[in-house]
Amino acid sequence: MSVLTYPEAIGVGLLQGVTELFPVSSLGHSILVPALLGGHWKADLNVSAADSPYLNVLIGLHLATALALVVYFWRDWVRVISGLVSSIRHRRIETVEEKLAWLLIVATIPVGIAGLALDKVFRESLGKPIPAAIFLTLNGVVLYVAERLRRGGTGRRRAGDDPAVPAPGDENVHPDVLSDRRITKLRWGQALVIGSAQILALLPGISRSGVTISAGIFKGMRHEDSARFAFLLATPVIGAAALLKVPSLMGSAGDGIRGQVLAGAVAAFVAGYVAVRFLTKYFETRTLTPFAIYCFVAGLGSLAYLTLT
């Protein structure tokens, strides 16, 4: 990458902040959009190039998105951390907060190990436009299949799924607390499977939030609960991966691009916060189907364009 301009950094920041949380794959879009725009965008923003500074830019943007999640879910993280401390101190897993903390830990372990082992291999071998277009198309298929299987082919919520009708005695309980209660009904093995689904997001074009939400739906979770669990899971995964590589930005890898990275990070933070705020409300009543259609059409369209030009 010869030059990273401020418009490029801000544009990629906005793109990353939205697509990291929408079930449409941030890495896939970070690869495809510059390739489709062509020109200096294609030359400057090439994630698969050896020692690409663009990868360092994306690291900074991921950290900003993780920070947006922390800010939005700060009350939840206070409860989770207090639950973890209480569990360790009293050597028990009894309360909702204690179990939620350990569910998040159990579900994060597989992708943490896989990320350390496979991230570079997948990025260098598959971090190119055509594979990203193929995987984006497959991402749409996964989201659509999850919806069809969950709803028995009707595309509608099943009886008893309406979150607007609380159970007796729960009328005055905060919706987030009710969601945590439902999430902690997961068995340990189920949490492990849902967390392991995030490994697929190492493939550019497969959405981390999308496959996690889909896995939750496969396990019988409500959309809003599955999305909430996915966003809570994303925070340590995205944050830890970024923090491991951020020091490189302080060295020679960050020379000439620190200002641009900061501008992009601010854009990613704002976009990420708006995105998670929107999606937590969206999944209370809506489904993955529109995102499935978008990914399928965008993936096939990108594949056709890239192979014919």
N, C-alpha and C positions, 0 to 999 in steps of 0.2 A: 504494500500500500504506500503510494508516494505521498498522498496528502489526504487529510481528513478535514473537511470543511465544517463550519458550525451548522449550516443547514443540514448537512448529512447527519451529523451527530444528533441534532434535535429531532430530525425525522425518524431516525432509527430508534431514538429513545421513546418517542411517542408510540411507534410501532411495537417495540418490545414490551412496554408497559401494558399495552392492551392485549397483545397476543399471548403473553405469558400466562394470563389468567383466563382469557376466553379460551374455550376448548378447540383452538385452531392451530396451535404450535408456533411458538415464538421463534425457535431456531429455524423451522421450515420457512417462515416468512422472512427472517433475517437473511436467508440465503436466496430465496426466490425473488423478492422485490427488487434488490439491486440488479440481479441478472435480467429481470424483465425490463427494468428501466434502461439498462445499457449505459453506454458512455462512461463518464468518469465514476458514476455510481457503481457500475459493474467492476471497474478496475480498482476502486478504492475500498470496496466492501466485499472482500473475498475471504470467507472464513476458512476455506480449505487450503489456502496458500501457506507454505512453510513459514513458521514464525510470524503469522499474520498479526499486525497490530489491531486489526478489526476484532480479533478474538479478545484482546485486552479491553477494547471498548465495550464489547458485550458483557464482559465480566463486571465492569463498573455499572452497567445498566441493570444487570441482574441483582446486584446488591441494593440498588435503589428500589427495585420492585419488592425485594424482601423487606426492606424498611417500610414500604407502604403497607404491606401486610401486617407488620408488627404494629404500626400505628393504628390501623383499622381494628385489629383484634387484640388491642393491648389489654383490655379487661379479661379476655379469655386467657391470654398468656399469663396474667397474674394468677388466675385460678389454677392453671395447669402447673405452673412452677410451685405454687404453694402446695398443690396436691402431691407433686413429686417429693418435695421436702418432707411433707407429712408422712408419706409412704415410707421413705427411707428411715426417718426418725423412729417411727412406730413399728416398722417392719410388717406392714400390712397393705392390702389393696382392697379397701372397703368402700370409700366414698366415690361419688361420680368423678370428682376432680382427680383422685388418685388413680382410678382406672384409666381415665382419659389420658393422663400423662404417660402411663406405661403403654397404652395402645399406640400413641404417637411414636414412642421410642421403638417398639417392636416393628411397626410398619415402616419406619425409616431405615432400619438396618440393611435390608436387601439392596435398596437403591444406593445407599452410601457405599457399600462394598463394590457393587457393579460400576458405579460412577468412577471410582478410583481406578478400577481395573480396565474399563472399556471405553471411557470417554474419548481419549485421544485416538484410539483405533477407529471408532465409529466416525468421529469428526473428520479425520484425514481421508478415510476410505469412502465415506458416504456423504460428507458435507459439501455436496455439489448440487447444482440446480435440478438435474434430471432425477436423481434418487430422491431429492426432497419433494419433487412434484408427485412421484409415485407414492411415497409414504403419506403425503397429505391426502391423496385420494383414498388410500387405505384407512386413514384416520376418519374420514367421513363415513366409510363403511362400518367401522367399529362403533361409532356413535349411533348410527341408524339401527344397527343390529341390537345394540343395548336397549334402545327404546322399544323396538318391536317385541323383543323377548320379555321385557318388563311389563308391557301392556297387553300381552297376548294378541298382538297384531291390531289393536284398536287405535293406538296412538293417543289414548286418553287415560286420565288417572283412574285407577281402580277404586271401587267403593271402599270408604274408610281411609283414603289417602289425603283427604282435604285437610290441610293444616289450619284452616280457619275455624275448624270445629274442635276445640280442646276437650280433653277427657274431663270427666267430673273431678272437681278439686284443683284443676290446673288453670282455671280462668285467670288468676292473678299472677301466675308464674311467668317470668320473662321468657320469650321464645327461645333465646339462646340457651337458657338453662334446660328447657324442655328438649331442645335438640341434642344437648350433651347427654341427657338421660337416655335418649334413643340410641345415640352413637355408642354409648358404653354397654349396650346390650350385645354388641359384636363379641364373638368369641375370638380368642387370640389367633387362631388359625385364619379366621376370616380377615382380621386386620392385617395379618402377614401377606395374604393374597392381594388385598387391596393396595398395600404399600408396594408390593413387588411389581404391580402393574406399571409403576413409575419407571421401571427399567426400560420399558418400551420407548419412553420419551427420549432416550439417548439416540434414537433414530430420528434424524431431522425430518420433520413433517408429522411426526406423531406427538400429539399434545399431552403434556404431563397432566394438566387438569382434566382433559378429556378422558384419558384412559383411566384415571383414578376415579372420576365420577362414574364412568361406565362400570368399572369393577364394583363400586359400591352399589349401583343399581342392580347388577347381577346378583349381589348378595342380599337383595331385598330392601335396601335402604331407600328412604324417600329422596327425591331430588335435592331438596334443600339441605338435608342432613349429609348426603354424599358430597355435595359441593362444599359445605362447611368443613367436613373432614379433609377434603382434598386441599382446601386453602390452608388449613392448619398444618397439614403435612408438607405443603410446598414451602412454608416459611423456613424451617431448619435446612431443608434440602437445598433450596436456592441460595440461602444465606451462607451456609457452610461452604458450598462449592465456590461461591464468589470470594469469600474471605481467604480461602486457601491460595487464590491466585492474585488477589488485589496487591500484595506486596510487589509484584512485578511491575505494576504501574508506577511505583515509587522509584524504580530503577530506570535503566536505559530504555526499557520497553515503553515507558510513558513519555519519553522525550518528545516534545512537539505536539502532544495530543491531550495533555492533562486538562487544559481549559475546555476543549471540545468534549472530553469525557464528562466533565462536571456539568456542562450545559445539557448533554444528553441524559445524564443521571437525573437532573431536576425534572426534565420532561418525562422520563420513565416513572419517576415517583408520582407525579401528578396523574399521569395516565393510569398507572397501576391502582392508585387509590380510587379513582373514579370507576375503574373497571370492576374492582372487587365490591364496591358499594352497589353498583348496578346489578352485578350477577347474584349477590346474596338475596336481593329482592326478586330478581328475575326467576330464579329456580324455586321460589315458593309456589309459583303457579304455572310455570312454563317448562318446556322440555329441551332436549338436546337436538331435536330434529332440524331446526333452522341451521344450526352449526354443521350438522352432518351434510345437509344439502350444499352449503357453502363450500366446505372442504372438498367434497366430491367434484363439484363443478370447477372450483378454482384449481384443484390439483390436475384434473384432466385437461383443462384449458391451458394451464402452464406447460404441461407435458407436450401438448400438441404444438404450442408456439415454439417451445425450445427445440423440439426435434425437427421442425419444418423451417427454422431460420438458421 
